[in-house]
Amino acid sequence: MLLISPTTYIASFLFLTLMGLLYWIILSGMVTTAQEELPAVEFFKGFWIPTFFVVPLLTMRSIAGERSHGTLDTLLTTPTSRGSMVLSKFAGAYLFYLLLWLLTLGFPLLVAKFYPAAAASGQLLEPAPILGSFAFIAVSGVLFISIGIFASSITRSQLVAGMLSFTTLFVVIVGGQQLSSLTPSGAGLSSWISGTIDYLQIFNHLDDFARGIVDTRPLIYYTSLGALLLGMASLAVEAKA
Amino acid sequence: MHYTRRPAPEPMKSTPSIRVQNLTRRFGAVTAIQNVSFTVDHGEIVGFLGPNGAGKSTTMRILSGILSATSGSAWVGGVSVAQHPHDVKRKIGYMPENNPLPQDMRVVEYLRFRARLKEVPTKQLRSTVEAAMETCDLARTARRKIIGTLSKGFRQRVGIADALLGDPQVIIMDEPTIGLDPHQIQGIRRLIDSLRGRMTVVLSSHILPEIERCCDRVVIINQGRIVAAGDHDTLREEFLPGNRFQVEVEGSDAALQAALRTRGIQVELLEATPEQTQRRSLVLRTEDDRTHGVVLLEALQSAEDCRVHSLARLKPNLEEIFLAATKRSWEETIETPRQSDPSPAQPSSTSV
């Protein structure tokens, strides 16, 4: 259903347009003033912009749509297990999400083709930050898409599912950030609270990955939370037939 | 008992296809079904009837494993639904009410997808789908049509083809003929008739003439309890005992009654409709099953001033049986022994 529905393609179009615009803005910024960071790193720092709308659009109709159509009943009467059903919905949305991000590789490639002089400087297509950032997108994508699938599994309405995943993503991405700025410098917070808050800093994870530091702690954070949400989604599918 | 991927062993044909015992399901404070028990043998076609909200869909959903029961047990093909839900799902083909189908897939794509979901081995996939489409007459023109563009009758056939995939032992269809025109209903009926003996079919429907024609037995549920189960004759004797006759007479009622009384025939006048001048059409009910038309005819002819124009035996149809059965108060179910009462069922305080 994902590849057939027009919502998916609208989401893809918006995503690529937005990211293309962002890349263009970054590059034109580089022309005027010297920047510290490579364009790729700057580009991926804005990963949260499209995530807020692409993830809900890709996942909101996965289970909620089936429920409202009534086709969930026919799915549940087959010998296929709930877990494999939820996993297959997840895999479809996740792979499409990765595909969309892979398509953004086209931006530096296009620039390199049309402005070979700029490409010769080597800053455009620096592989390390691109690979690192993609690794981050792939790992964090597990959590984001699971949030979307879980939100879709607990409701009958696609709209409610979309809203729920948007809000949860907002809390997870931006809320973590705000939590860290809540702690006034100098005030002695106990070490375990500050440790926990540090653990949840998604933007720090991005920085680490972009620099090539593949820490297993964020890896475990994303994948374990994602697995938990998918498990809860299969329970919700069973319970709320 | 081992929990491997192998399905539970096939029972002998003497095991009932479906056995339900004291099944109860509550949704919070509302009891949808209570102590529902019935049995369906292999190869039978059983009609599952009841007013709206009686609990038909709930029972069917419990049997097909979508819902779980609050208490009670159900076995399909000898396998317990609660303990081996996946094995039971391999034996069942289910078509829900309103036949939900994905609007954007083609018929053959959808059926292949469903066959893969039902664990049909890859080698047999093509032949299974072809066989199901042949049975439902979808193999020629409708194959590559998008489901959203099909008419209602074709969509119902796609739903039935989906239920038939993989040759399940039991097919459960929730209102398969709803919204169809009479030709299409006949087509579906012929299809279901062709399944008799091969698989067990449980249908629920409101179209009583069709149920009467194609089902061997009928189970009637009302307000969550079974009120009747059996074939047409058994139900008729239980709910509408006695014989009914339709007579067209010319003459006075009093003379008629007198003549019948002298012969010792107890009748009850159910209906009197004036036909043409002087003539009336009466529906008489005799309590005694043994009263035949011949006796009645003689009695009527012997009445003075009475001329009989026609006499016919009326066999009550399923609709009348259904209405009589569901008029009962909900406390009286099939379990409680019924006292023989000569008058028809009293209208209960709770209206149906």
Contacts between the chains, C-beta under 8 A, distances in Angstrom:
chain1	res1	chain2	res2	distance
A	1	B	102	6.6
A	1	B	104	7.4
A	4	B	104	4.7
A	4	B	105	7.5
A	5	B	104	7.6
A	69	B	100	5.4
A	69	B	102	7.4
A	70	B	96	6.4
A	70	B	98	6.2
A	70	B	100	3.2
A	71	B	100	4.7
A	71	B	101	7.2
A	71	B	102	6.1
A	73	B	61	7.5
A	73	B	66	5.7
A	73	B	94	7.7
A	73	B	96	4.7
A	73	B	100	6.9
A	74	B	94	7.1
A	74	B	96	6.3
A	74	B	100	6.5
A	74	B	114	7.7
A	74	B	162	7.2
A	75	B	117	7.3
A	76	B	65	7.1
A	76	B	66	5.0
A	77	B	64	4.8
A	77	B	65	6.3
A	77	B	66	6.2
A	77	B	89	5.8
A	77	B	92	6.6
A	77	B	94	4.3
A	78	B	89	6.2
A	78	B	114	7.4
A	78	B	117	4.2
A	78	B	118	5.3
A	78	B	119	7.9
A	79	B	86	4.9
A	79	B	87	8.0
A	79	B	89	4.6
A	79	B	90	5.0
A	79	B	117	7.8
A	79	B	118	6.5
A	79	B	119	5.3
A	80	B	117	5.2
A	80	B	119	7.7
A	81	B	86	7.3
A	241	B	61	7.8
A	241	B	66	5.0
A	241	B	67	6.2
